[in-house]
């Protein structure tokens, strides 16, 4: 198989997520190369190596001290596109991965409803935006770029939000953009995460939300 298959180039920044994929490639005798995109040098005038490029960059890369991995990956993907390389999870996928606003726009365009959301640029604008658009109703504060549910918090009162925004516990999103979103109480405290490959449903997993919104289902995220 290695003589027939193109070389696979895996673009990522999380070593904990790579072993199952590496084992699967090795088991099938597929030639592959790891591209760990936290830093690097790329000659844009030179063609990239031949093969298929598999992008696994994550929106939460900055939480693993890889602050500019997503931006580096976007630049590398542009270079690959310039030379006509085949990319799985290309620029459009990365663009959606790192922005909830763009995710919601794509969902709405596909006919799927999303909760009422307000984009806020500026910490000092959050409280007034909540007062204006949600009139004292429970509201969820989340970063536009997060991953794993990081930074997502529910506030039942405007006073609670005000106290948090003024506190040392407040964390500015990595892209500087906040989202205020209406809180919709689900019949059961779970989310259902569905996975699709090539438009085909593969599996679904239920994740408990009763104790918070940090909902990474990977084994590496297990709290114990």
N, C-alpha and C positions, 0 to 999 in steps of 0.2 A: 504493500500500500504506500510506503514512504516514497517509492520511485514514481508513483502516479499522482499522489496528492500534492497540491501546492503547499508551500510553507505557510503556517499559520502564525501571525504576529499578534500577541495578546497585549493590548494596551490597558494598563490598570495602575493603581497605587495602593492596593490593600493586599499585603502578603497573606493575610489570614483567609482570604477568599480564593486564592489561586490553587491550592493543592488538589481539590476534587477535580478541577478542570484539567490540571496537569496530568493527573493519574489517568483520566479518561483518554486524553490524547496519547499518552505513552502506551496504554493498553491496546489501542488500535494501531499503533505503529505510525502515528501521524507526526510529521516534522513540525516543530513549533519553536518560537522564540518569544521570550518575555521582554516587554517594553515597560519598565517601571517609570512612569512619567511624573516624577516629582522634580526632576531637573534634567538637563541634557543640552546637547548642541546639535543642531540640524542644518545642513547646508541646503538652503531652499533652491539653489540652482542645480543641485544634483538630484537624479531620480531616486526615489525610495527603493528599497529592495523589492523584489517580486514576491507575490503571495497574496493571501487574504488577511485583512487586518480586522481583528475583533476588538471593538471598543467596550471596555467594562468600567469606564470612569464613573465615579459616584459623586452625587451632590454633597455628600458628607465628607469629602476628601480633606477639607480644611480642618476637620475635627481630629485628624490624625497627623497634624503638623505638616500637611501638604497643601499649604494655603493657595498656591497658584497652579495646582495640578489640572483643574478644570480648564483654566485659561490656556495652559500649555497644550492640553489635549485638543482644544478647539483650533489652535494654530497648526498643530501636527495634522489634524484632519483636513484642514485647508490645503496643506502641502500634498497630502495623499490624493485629494480630489484633483489638484492641478495636474498630477501625473497619471490620472486615470486608474488608480488602484481601487480594487474592490474592498469596501468597508462594510462590516456588519455593525449596526448601531452608529450611523454616520452623524454628520453635523446636526441634522434635524433632531435625532434622538438625544444628543447631548444638550441641545438648546432647550428641549422640554425637561430634561432631567434636572437642570439647575434653576428652573423658574416655575413656581407654583402658578404665577399669573398666566404664563404661557400654557401650562397644563390645563387650567380652567378654561382658557379661550378655546383650546383644542376640543375639550369635552363639550362645551356649549355648541361649537360648530358641528359636532357629531350628533347633536340632539340630546345630550345628556345634561340634566340640570345639575347645577352646583349651588352651594349655599351663597347667600348674599355676602359679598366680600368687598372690602374697601382697602385700596392700596394707599399706604402712608409712607412718605419719605420724610423722616425727621422725628426724632424721639419726642420733641416738644409739641408735636401735632397729634399724638396718639389719643390723649384724653379728650380733647375737643372733638376729634373725629368720632370717637365712640359715643360721645354725648349727642352729636348731631345726627349720626346715621343709625344708632341702635337704641336711643331713647331709654337708657337704663336697663335694657334686656341683657341677659348673659351673653358674653362675647368671648370668642377665642382669639388669642394673640399668637401669631406665628411668623417665622421668618419666611421671606419669599424663597430663599435658598437655604434648605436645611438638611434634610435626609434623616431617616430613622426616627422621625418625630421629634427631633431635637428642637428645643425652644418653644414647643407648642404648649400653651397654657390656657386654662379656662378661668374666666373671672365672672362670678355671679353678680357682682355689683360694680358700679363705676368707681366707688371708693377703693375697692380692692385693686382695680387696675391702676388708679392714680397712685396708690401707695407703692405698687410694684415698679411703675415707671420711674418714680423718684428714688428708688432704692439702689443699693450697691449690687443687688442680685440681677438687675436688668442687664441683658446682654444685647448689644447692637448686632443685627444680622450681618453676615459677612459681606453681603452686597448692599447693605444700608437700607434695604427695603422691608417694611413691615406689612403684614396683612391683618386686618381686623375682620372677623368672620362671624356670622350669626351661628349660635350654638343650636344644634338640632339634636334633641335627646332621642336616641335610638331605642327601639323596643327591648333590645338586649345590648349589654355593654361590650360589644365586639365589633371588629371590622373584619370583613372578608377580603383577603388579598388574593386576586386571581392572576395567574401567569399564563401568557400566551406566547407561542413561537410561530412566526409566519402566519398569524391569524388563527391558529388552531389552539383551542383551550388545552392546557396541560394539566394543571391542578389548581386547587384553591386551599387556603389555610385560614383558619379563624384565629384572630389575635385578641386577647383580653385587653380592654381599655379601662377597666374599672379602677386601676391604680395609676393611670397616667397615659400619656400619648407617645412616649418613647417606645416605639413598636418595631424594633429590628427583629425579624424572625430567624435570623441566621444563628447557627450554633455558636459562633464566635461572640455573639452578643449576650449569651445566656448569663443571667445574674446569679443563679443558684438558689 
